Amino acid sequence: MSPPPLLAMQGITKRFPGVLALKDVSLTLAAGEVLALMGENGAGKSTLMKILGGAHRPDAGEIRIDGRVVELDGVRSAKSCGIALIHQELMLAPNLDIASNIFLGSEPGKGGPLRPLPRAETLSRAKALLDRVGLGLSPTTPVSQLTAGQMQMVEIAKALSVNARIIIMDEPTSSLTAGESEHLFRIIGQLKSEQIGIIYISHRMEEVFRLSDRVTVLRDGCNAGDLSGSEATHDRVVALMVGRELSGQYFPTRPAPAPDREATLVVEEVLVPGARHRVSFQAFRGEILGFAGLVGAGRTELMETLFGVRPALAGKMTLNGAPYLPLRPKDAIRRGVYLVPEDRKRHGLVLGMSVAENTSLPSVGGYTRTGFLDRRREQQVAEQESKRLRIKAHSIEQRVVDLSGGNQQKVVIGKWLAMNPVVLICDEPTRGVDVGAKAEIYRHIAALAESGVTVLLVSSDMEEVMGMSDRVVVMREHRVEAVLDRDGLSQETIARFMTLAGEPEGRVA
């Protein structure tokens, strides 16, 4: 008889008030296997992994490890069974050093509240774990000084510190550079060789096909299918995720820009705080102007200056022909310039508030009557935007913290659509969003441009920049290296300007 799988989740069902999150879901994982877990936002992936990580208890079903039924009644219980969950938002304490983070809550030799921790042992073990994951830093390095990729390695070291045999990675490359991602992939290969099972959650298809031995797909809280690595193709996975075939081209077809278009936003010799070079460009009415560049190129900082988060140190801007120099976000909002930020949870939403409250928040003064908030008007607008964007929520009174990532992003976009933008800045608008939700967001962005809104689209996804933009501004080290028309777009050309490798043709100053 063949040995039982490392992990078997059978018949898992989970209910929350008003919703059946999981219905009779099963999943298996072998030792030394990478299992990709895929599905649209809201399909049940996070709920299933929280059950495996001990954060939720299932209403029905059982979990077996090495064929033995286990009761995971808490996070500590899951850790003791060798299960480690690495969240998309890394759970590290920036005020502590690497060693303290690795052993936080499970310090070696921990005696009692008055007994000092064996620091030498902690540092020694931490150094061994850092060597194991190829992170050549001192264990006394403060986490606040690390890059996102280095933090990811610390999280893996933390998982290995409790002898994890099952590691769950949730969107592990969403904030990593290409080099950091390659290092992560090498570590995953090493963990496989050590017979550690990995559940890999990602919306990046190329990563999934490169790394996974099998793909399990969830849809609407149920098993939609299970594919071997050789069976998994883009079209088959997408069809299982959304329950239908998506057209191969999910970027909306848009007409060519008019030759006599008007400039909405003109930026001249603007100096962004912290930058050494000045930036100039113009964006036209009804245009989607893409911004490409490597991490650290200065795109986000530029967008924050346009929105008044970090006021410009020099230069000038005009908006619809009138001077524009926002000193704070309120100034930008008054002029119709809105920002969908890169980090929606930290800067785009108040997670404890409802969908309706988040929708009205940027213009709450417009919902008041005789000094009191007009709840009926607030609800009407929120219902309208929820319907327009097809936000999946029990009601507009549901807290946004309980929504999936894709639906949270739709709430961020919806609150600005309710205010009729002149310029909408979208910074990584589909990060951590599934293919179905991506297609919807692309349609809404295209519709906004067709209605005359100027869209500034910042994205690290080359396909997204090329598929959506009328022109692309390529940035490197806080300066504009090129502005490329749609006809001259190619990944090779953009990449050359991003890195200044060789002398690409078609440069526009």
C-alpha positions in Angstrom: 0.0 0.0 0.0 1.2 3.5 -0.8 1.7 5.8 2.2 -1.0 8.4 2.9 -0.5 11.9 1.7 1.3 14.4 3.9 -2.0 16.4 4.1 -5.6 15.5 3.4 -8.5 18.0 3.9 -11.8 16.2 3.3 -15.3 17.5 3.1 -14.5 20.9 4.7 -17.5 23.1 5.1 -17.6 26.6 6.8 -20.5 29.0 7.3 -20.4 32.6 8.4 -23.5 34.7 9.1 -25.4 35.0 5.8 -22.9 33.1 3.7 -21.7 29.5 3.0 -17.9 30.2 2.5 -16.9 26.5 1.9 -19.0 23.6 0.9 -17.6 20.0 1.0 -14.1 21.1 -0.1 -11.3 18.5 -0.3 -7.5 19.0 -0.9 -4.5 16.8 -0.7 -0.7 17.6 -0.6 2.2 15.2 -0.8 5.6 15.6 0.8 7.9 17.5 -1.5 5.1 18.8 -3.7 4.1 22.3 -4.7 0.3 22.6 -4.9 -1.0 25.8 -6.5 -4.4 26.8 -5.0 -6.2 29.1 -7.4 -9.6 30.7 -7.6 -11.2 34.1 -8.0 -11.2 36.5 -5.0 -14.0 35.3 -2.8 -13.7 31.7 -4.0 -12.8 30.4 -0.5 -9.0 30.1 -0.7 -8.3 32.3 2.3 -11.0 30.7 4.4 -9.6 27.2 3.6 -6.1 28.2 4.5 -7.2 29.9 7.7 -8.8 26.6 8.7 -5.6 24.8 8.0 -3.6 27.5 9.9 -5.9 27.1 12.9 -7.5 30.5 12.7 -11.0 29.1 11.9 -12.6 25.8 12.8 -14.6 24.0 10.1 -18.3 23.2 10.6 -17.8 19.9 9.0 -15.1 17.7 7.5 -11.7 16.4 8.8 -8.0 17.1 8.4 -5.4 14.4 8.3 -1.7 14.6 8.5 0.2 11.5 7.5 -3.1 9.7 7.6 -3.8 10.7 11.2 -6.9 12.9 12.1 -5.8 16.2 13.8 -7.8 18.8 15.6 -6.6 22.3 14.7 -8.2 24.4 17.4 -5.8 27.3 17.2 -2.7 28.7 15.6 -0.4 27.1 18.2 -2.1 23.8 17.5 -1.4 24.2 13.7 2.2 25.1 14.4 2.7 22.0 16.6 1.5 19.9 13.6 4.1 21.5 11.4 1.9 23.9 9.5 3.1 27.5 8.8 1.2 30.2 7.0 3.0 33.1 5.4 0.5 35.9 4.8 0.5 38.2 1.8 0.9 41.1 4.3 4.0 39.9 6.1 3.5 39.5 9.8 6.8 40.9 11.1 7.5 43.4 13.9 9.6 46.2 12.3 10.9 47.5 15.7 12.5 44.1 16.4 15.6 42.5 14.8 15.5 39.5 12.6 16.3 37.0 15.3 13.6 38.3 17.6 11.1 38.1 14.8 12.0 34.5 13.8 11.4 33.2 17.4 8.7 35.6 18.4 6.3 33.6 20.6 8.4 30.5 20.5 11.7 31.7 21.9 14.2 28.8 22.5 14.7 28.0 26.2 11.9 30.4 27.2 11.7 30.0 31.0 9.3 32.5 32.7 8.3 36.1 32.7 11.3 37.2 34.8 13.9 34.9 33.3 16.0 36.5 30.5 16.0 34.8 27.1 19.1 33.0 26.1 20.2 35.6 23.5 23.3 33.7 22.3 21.3 30.6 21.5 18.7 32.7 19.8 21.3 34.4 17.6 23.1 31.2 16.8 19.9 29.4 15.7 18.7 32.4 13.7 22.0 32.6 11.9 21.7 28.9 10.9 18.2 29.5 9.6 19.2 32.6 7.6 22.0 30.6 6.0 19.5 27.9 5.1 17.3 30.4 3.2 20.3 32.2 1.7 19.9 35.5 3.5 23.3 36.8 4.2 22.4 39.3 6.9 23.2 39.5 10.6 20.4 38.2 12.8 20.7 41.5 14.8 19.6 43.6 11.7 16.4 45.5 12.4 13.5 44.3 10.2 12.6 47.9 9.4 15.8 48.0 7.3 14.9 45.0 5.1 13.5 45.0 1.6 10.2 43.1 0.9 12.2 40.2 -0.5 14.4 40.0 2.6 11.3 40.0 4.8 9.9 37.1 2.8 13.1 35.1 3.5 12.7 35.9 7.2 9.1 34.6 7.1 10.4 31.4 5.6 13.1 31.1 8.2 10.4 31.7 10.8 8.4 28.8 9.4 11.5 26.5 9.4 12.2 27.5 13.0 9.1 25.5 14.1 10.1 22.5 11.8 7.2 23.2 9.5 6.4 20.4 7.1 3.6 22.3 5.4 4.2 25.9 4.3 1.4 28.0 2.9 2.6 31.0 0.8 -0.1 33.6 0.0 0.8 35.8 -3.0 4.5 35.7 -2.0 5.9 37.7 -5.0 3.3 40.5 -5.0 5.8 43.0 -3.6 9.1 41.5 -4.8 11.5 42.5 -7.6 12.3 40.1 -10.4 15.6 39.2 -8.7 13.9 38.6 -5.3 11.3 36.4 -6.9 14.0 34.3 -8.5 15.7 33.9 -5.1 12.3 32.8 -3.6 11.8 30.3 -6.4 15.3 28.7 -5.7 14.3 28.4 -2.0 11.1 26.7 -2.9 13.0 24.2 -4.9 15.3 23.6 -2.0 12.3 23.1 0.4 10.8 20.6 -2.1 14.0 18.6 -2.0 13.7 18.5 1.8 10.3 16.9 1.4 8.4 20.0 2.7 5.0 20.4 1.1 4.1 23.9 -0.2 0.6 25.3 -0.9 1.2 28.2 -3.3 -1.5 30.9 -3.7 -1.0 33.3 -6.6 -2.8 35.0 -9.4 0.3 35.1 -11.5 -0.1 32.3 -14.0 3.5 32.1 -15.2 4.6 31.5 -11.6 2.0 28.8 -11.1 3.0 26.9 -14.2 6.6 27.2 -13.5 6.5 26.0 -9.8 3.5 23.8 -9.3 3.3 20.0 -9.5 -0.6 20.2 -9.4 -3.2 22.9 -9.4 -6.4 22.8 -7.3 -9.1 25.3 -8.3 -11.9 26.6 -6.0 -15.0 28.4 -7.3 -17.8 29.8 -5.1 -16.6 27.9 -2.1 -16.5 24.5 -3.9 -13.9 22.3 -5.6 -13.9 23.3 -9.3 -11.2 20.9 -10.5 -7.7 19.4 -10.0 -5.1 19.5 -12.7 -1.6 18.0 -12.9 1.2 20.2 -13.9 1.1 18.9 -17.5 -2.7 19.4 -17.8 -2.7 23.0 -16.4 -2.9 25.6 -19.1 -3.9 29.3 -18.9 -7.3 28.7 -20.6 -8.1 25.5 -18.6 -7.3 27.2 -15.3 -9.2 30.3 -16.1 -12.2 28.3 -17.3 -12.3 26.4 -14.0 -11.9 29.6 -12.0 -14.7 31.6 -13.6 -16.9 28.8 -14.8 -16.7 29.9 -18.4 -14.1 30.5 -21.1 -12.7 34.1 -21.0 -11.8 35.5 -24.3 -8.1 35.3 -24.9 -8.0 39.1 -25.1 -9.5 40.5 -21.9 -8.1 44.0 -22.5 -10.9 46.1 -23.9 -10.6 47.2 -27.5 -10.3 51.0 -27.5 -10.3 53.5 -30.4 -7.1 55.3 -31.4 -6.6 58.6 -29.7 -7.9 61.7 -31.5 -5.1 63.8 -33.0 -6.7 67.1 -31.7 -7.2 66.0 -28.1 -6.9 68.4 -25.3 -4.2 68.3 -22.5 -5.8 67.7 -19.2 -2.8 67.6 -17.0 0.6 69.2 -17.8 3.6 68.6 -15.6 6.6 70.8 -16.2 10.0 70.3 -14.5 8.4 69.1 -11.2 10.8 68.0 -8.5 9.4 65.3 -6.2 10.7 65.2 -2.6 13.6 62.8 -2.4 14.3 62.8 -6.2 17.4 64.2 -7.9 15.8 64.8 -11.3 12.8 66.8 -12.5 9.9 65.3 -14.3 7.8 66.5 -17.2 4.9 65.0 -19.1 1.4 65.7 -20.2 -1.8 63.6 -20.2 -4.7 64.2 -22.5 -8.5 64.1 -22.0 -9.8 60.5 -22.4 -6.3 59.0 -22.4 -4.9 56.1 -20.4 -1.3 57.1 -19.8 0.8 54.2 -18.5 3.8 54.4 -16.2 6.4 51.6 -16.4 9.6 51.2 -14.4 11.5 49.0 -12.0 10.9 49.1 -8.2 12.4 52.3 -7.0 12.0 54.2 -10.3 9.9 56.8 -8.5 6.5 56.2 -10.0 4.5 56.0 -6.8 6.3 59.0 -5.3 5.3 61.0 -8.5 1.7 59.9 -8.2 1.6 60.9 -4.5 2.9 64.4 -5.5 0.1 64.7 -8.1 -2.3 63.9 -5.3 -0.8 66.2 -2.7 0.6 63.6 -0.4 4.1 64.9 -0.8 4.0 68.5 -2.3 6.3 69.3 -5.2 9.6 71.1 -4.3 9.8 72.9 -7.7 8.2 73.1 -11.1 4.7 73.8 -12.2 1.5 71.9 -13.2 -1.7 72.9 -14.9 -5.1 71.1 -14.8 -7.5 72.0 -17.6 -5.4 75.1 -18.3 -5.5 76.4 -14.7 -2.5 76.3 -12.2 -2.5 73.2 -10.1 -0.1 72.6 -7.2 -1.8 70.5 -4.4 -0.3 70.9 -1.0 -2.5 68.1 0.5 -4.9 65.5 -0.8 -7.9 67.7 0.0 -6.6 70.2 -2.6 -6.4 67.4 -5.3 -9.8 66.0 -4.4 -11.4 69.5 -4.7 -10.0 69.7 -8.3 -11.2 66.1 -9.2 -7.8 64.4 -9.0 -8.2 61.1 -7.2 -5.7 58.3 -6.3 -6.3 54.5 -6.1 -3.2 53.8 -4.0 -0.8 50.9 -4.3 -1.6 49.6 -0.8 -5.4 49.6 -0.6 -5.6 48.4 3.0 -3.3 51.0 4.4 -4.1 54.0 2.3 -7.3 53.3 0.4 -9.8 52.0 2.9 -10.9 52.2 6.5 -11.2 48.5 7.0 -13.5 48.6 10.0 -16.1 50.7 8.1 -18.8 49.4 5.8 -18.9 49.5 2.0 -21.3 52.5 2.2 -19.2 54.4 4.7 -16.0 54.0 2.7 -17.9 55.1 -0.5 -19.0 58.4 1.1 -15.9 59.1 3.1 -13.9 61.3 0.6 -16.9 63.6 0.1 -18.9 63.2 3.3 -19.8 66.9 3.3 -21.9 66.2 0.2 -24.0 63.8 2.1 -25.0 66.1 4.9 -28.4 67.9 5.4 -28.7 70.6 8.0 -25.5 69.3 9.7 -26.6 65.6 9.7 -25.4 62.8 7.5 -28.0 61.8 5.0 -27.8 58.0 5.4 -30.4 57.4 2.7 -28.4 59.3 0.1 -25.2 57.6 1.2 -26.8 54.2 0.8 -28.3 55.1 -2.6 -24.8 56.0 -4.0 -23.1 53.0 -2.4 -25.8 50.7 -3.9 -25.3 52.3 -7.3 -21.5 51.9 -7.3 -21.7 48.3 -5.9 -24.1 47.4 -8.7 -21.9 49.1 -11.4 -18.7 47.4 -10.2 -20.4 44.1 -9.2 -19.0 44.2 -5.7 -19.6 40.8 -4.0 -20.8 41.7 -0.5 -23.7 40.5 1.7 -24.9 44.2 1.7 -23.4 47.7 1.5 -23.4 47.5 5.3 -20.8 44.7 5.3 -17.3 45.8 6.6 -14.7 46.0 3.9 -12.2 44.0 6.0 -14.4 41.0 5.4 -14.4 41.3 1.6 -12.0 39.6 -0.7 -9.0 41.6 -2.1 -10.6 42.1 -5.5 -13.8 43.4 -4.0 -11.9 45.7 -1.6 -10.2 47.2 -4.7 -13.6 47.7 -6.3 -14.7 49.7 -3.3 -11.6 51.9 -3.6 -12.4 52.6 -7.2 -16.2 53.0 -6.5 -15.7 55.7 -4.0 -13.9 57.8 -6.6 -16.3 57.0 -9.4 -19.1 58.4 -7.3 -17.3 61.8 -7.3 -16.9 62.1 -11.2 -13.1 62.2 -11.5 -11.2 64.5 -13.9 -8.0 62.6 -13.4 -7.9 59.1 -11.9 -4.5 57.8 -10.7 -4.5 54.0 -10.5 -1.3 52.7 -8.8 -1.1 48.9 -9.2 -4.9 48.6 -9.6 -4.9 44.8 -10.0 -2.2 43.7 -7.6 -3.5 40.6 -5.8 -6.6 40.5 -7.9 -7.8 37.4 -9.8 -8.2 37.2 -13.6 -12.0 37.6 -13.5 -11.9 40.7 -11.4 -9.0 42.1 -13.4 -11.1 41.9 -16.6 -13.9 43.9 -14.9 -11.5 46.5 -13.6 -10.0 46.9 -17.0 -13.5 47.4 -18.5 -14.3 50.1 -16.0 -11.0 51.9 -16.5 -11.5 51.8 -20.3 -15.1 53.1 -19.9 -13.8 56.0 -17.7 -11.4 57.0 -20.4 -14.1 56.8 -23.1 -16.2 59.2 -21.0 -13.4 61.7 -21.0 -11.6 61.0 -17.7 -7.8 61.1 -17.9 -6.3 57.9 -16.3 -2.7 57.6 -15.1 -2.0 53.8 -14.8 1.0 52.7 -12.8 1.7 49.0 -13.1 4.6 46.5 -12.7 2.7 44.1 -14.9 4.2 44.7 -18.4 1.2 43.0 -20.1 -1.2 45.3 -18.3 0.7 48.4 -19.2 0.9 47.5 -22.8 -2.7 46.2 -23.0 -4.3 49.2 -21.5 -2.2 52.3 -22.3 -2.5 54.7 -25.2 1.1 55.9 -24.4 3.6 54.7 -21.8 5.9 56.9 -19.7 9.0 54.8 -18.8 10.8 56.0 -15.6 14.2 55.1 -14.2 15.8 56.6 -11.1 13.0 59.2 -10.7 13.4 60.6 -14.2 11.4 60.1 -17.4 13.5 58.1 -19.8 11.0 57.9 -22.7 7.3 58.4 -23.6 6.3 55.7 -26.1 3.2 55.7 -28.4 1.1 52.6 -28.5 2.4 51.7 -32.0 5.9 51.5 -30.7 5.2 49.5 -27.6 7.0 46.2 -27.0 8.3 44.5 -23.8 11.8 44.7 -25.1 11.7 48.4 -25.8 10.2 49.2 -22.4 12.6 46.9 -20.6 15.6 48.6 -22.3 14.5 52.1 -21.2 13.8 50.8 -17.7 17.4 49.5 -17.4 19.1 51.6 -20.1 20.5 48.4 -21.7 21.6 49.2 -25.2 20.3 52.1 -27.3 16.6 51.4 -28.1 15.0 53.1 -31.1 11.9 55.2 -31.0 12.9 57.3 -28.0 10.6 60.3 -27.5 12.0 63.0 -25.2 
